[in-house]
Every structure is written in C-alpha cells, then in structure tokens.
Amino acid sequence: MEFAQCCVIGGGPAGMMAGLLLARAGVKVTVVEKHKDFLRDFRGDTVHPSTLRLLDRLGLGERFARLPHRKLERMRMHVADRTVVAADFSRIPGPHRYIAMVPQWDFLDLLAAAASAEPTFTLRMATEFVGLRSESGRVIGVDLRNPDGTVETLATDLVLACDGRDSAARAAAGLRQRMFEVPMDVWWLRIPAEAGAHHDSQVFARFANGRAAVTMDRGDYYQTSYLIPKGSDARLRAKGIPWLRDELAQLFGWSADLLSTIESWDDVKLLEVTMGRLPTWHRPGLLCLGDAAHTMSPVGGVGVNLAIQDAVAAARLLAEPLRTGTLTRSDLAKVQRRRQLPTAFTQKSQLSEHTLLLEPALTATLTSVPTPLRLIDHFPLLSALTAYLGGIGLRPETL
C-alpha cells in the first residue's frame, strides 16, 4: 500500500497551492485530480493581488507574468441611472494594483509544473476519489479509482478536501455545510469582441429593469454572467434564444450580428449558485479548504483568492506536524480559527450585496442606487477600500 503524509483531493487552486507549499516544506504529498487535464471553461479566472504577491515570494512571479492575461484595474457598475466605480485596484498599496485575468488552466499548469520539480510531490490526474478509510474514528487513507478502472488505497496522515462546492471528500466525512439562501443562479456565456473594439480591462456590471449581468473584458471576448432568479432556468430557456439575445442587447448595446454567435442554449452554461459554510471544517485526519469548507457566491469573484489563502494557512500551520508525524486534530482546528474571520466577513458582504442589489434587480424593484454605492460614488477613496477588501482581504496570508 502506498503512503503519503498528505493526500490532497482536488487539483484546483487550493489543492495545487497546498500541494506545492507542502512539498517545498519537505512533506510527502499526493494531489489527486479526477479530470485528465485542467481544461474546463467558466471557472474562476481571477488572480488577486494577494495571490500575485505570494507568487512573487515563491519565485513564480516572472513565469506568471509570461502567461496570457489582462489586468483588471477597476470594476464599474451601472445601477438604475448611475455608473459607479465600485472598486479601484489602482489605488491599493503594493506592486500589484490590479486583478490578473488569466485562464485558470494556465494558472494551474504553472503551479503543477513548479510542484512537480519537488521530489516529495506527486500529481495523479484522471484519478477519482472513491471513499475514505477510517480507523477508530480517524481518517487513515483514501480509496482511489485509477484511469484503468482499478481501485487502490492510499494510506495518509491527512486528507485535504479541496474538491470544491460539491466536495465528495466532505460528504464522505459526514460534514455538512450550513447553507444560506441565495436569490440567483447564473448563466455563463462568451460574447466575441467586435473588431476594433476599445478594451480597458474592466469588469462592467448592469443592474436595472429586472435584469442583472456582469461582463469581463477578456480581450478577444467578453466573459459574461447573466443572472436569473433562483430555480428559473427551465422557465426562462423556454422563451428561446432570441429572447436572451434581446436581453443582452438592451443591457450592453451589443449588435445583432455579435449576439448571433449565441446559436443555441448549448452555448449557455448554468451555474446553480449555492452558498454555505461548515460549522467545523475538520475531523481527525481530514480538513476541508476552499469551497469544500465555505462555498462562496460568485459575487466579486473572490472564491479563488479565499481558497488560496486557506491553502497557505494550512501549509504553514501543518507542515511541521506532518513532517514529524505529530499531527493532531487541534492542529487542524488552528487552520479553521485562522481562516474563520475572513471567510465569515466575505460571506456576510456577499449576502449584503445579494439583499441590497441583486435581489431588487432581479425582481425589478431596484429604483435607485443603494446607499453604500452612493457613498462610494460620492467619496472615491472608498473605492480603494472596497478594492483592498476584495483584492487582498482581511488577514492576508504570508509565507
């Protein structure tokens, strides 16, 4: 039976960062990813200033800078009859005054390549988590399905569940999130940029008249999220693609020729939004991180950043007890205590935005700019505060 001091379930941002940092600390770590590659569309593509600082400290800043990316310096919102710069990252301190918009698969490939240079790191792609092995109430291993269909057991001192909002490892551990009500689901689609279009690397959001959408300038296309009332996917799809094209034309002024690229509902992907947080992120031998511990709303695109911050905290606090074979549940509890405040604060902020902005927009009751946005519009320095909280956050982790 193979053994790893730590087995990471899920090769997303939290899993790959945790694997890299633990391997550099001399921990024998195996990352398990059920897909054969990282090529999946409509994933979190935002790399925040706090993560960019971490990449610099890891010696990966120059390699990251060579990846194809765009720099987001401002987020604008058009609410009712006013446009507000809701976050101005150019005003925050530090060397990276922007959010880098980079395909997540490129970012994950970068982390995987760096981790693979470490002798104690193993990445197993196309390998599926099947279940947990426990003894006397403690997780002592995982069952994995290999690409050829065979199942084997990997013994381990610690399982890090980093497999996202629908975490199979979390479910196998019997851990359940406390769920929050959310008013929306999201349709994701790509709109190609018109030839000669001016690009300013911004996020632009529109909330009005029963409609809500956010578009991110990705250079040759606009990555667009169209918000729909919770549970309304089938009902709205019945209206037909011409209806959606008309909605987007009214929101963003895109031409009929441009919107004709939305040929069918196959071009529109549904994200069923859920939001929750585990009361306890761990049990003996297992710790949940990222969306497995706290499923985030897509509001603000902060999920990737929080997941990476979780991974940094976990690696820093757990590397030594893993190396020395002294890991206890109290060590896992330290990680949750460290990350509890920034997680709860961010989720509370997201829920407030749901209540003040998204729900009224979707129910056509948004008749004026909410007070917090009016204050930001009146006092532009506040846009630096919102950028700091969104781009760096409370209690940023360091190496």
Secondary structure, DSSP 8 states (H G I E B T S, - for coil): -EEEEEEEE--SHHHHHHHHHHHHTT--EEEE-SSSSS--SSS--EE-HHHHHHHHHTT-HHHHHTS--EEE-EEEEEETTEEEEEEEGGGSSSS--SEEE--HHHHHHHHHHHHHTSTTEEEETT-EEEEEEEETTEEEEEEEE-TTS-EEEEEEEEEEE---TT-HHHHHTT---EE---SEEEEEEEEE--TT------EEEEEETTEEEEEEE-SSEEEEEEEEETT-HHHHHTT-HHHHHHHHHHHH---HHHHTT--SGGG-EEE----EE-S--EETTEEE-GGGTS---SGGG-HHHHHHHHHHHHHHHHHHHHHHT---HHHHHHHHHHHHHHHHHHHHHHHHHIIIIIHHHHTT---S--HHHHHHHHSTTHHHHHHHHHHT-SS----
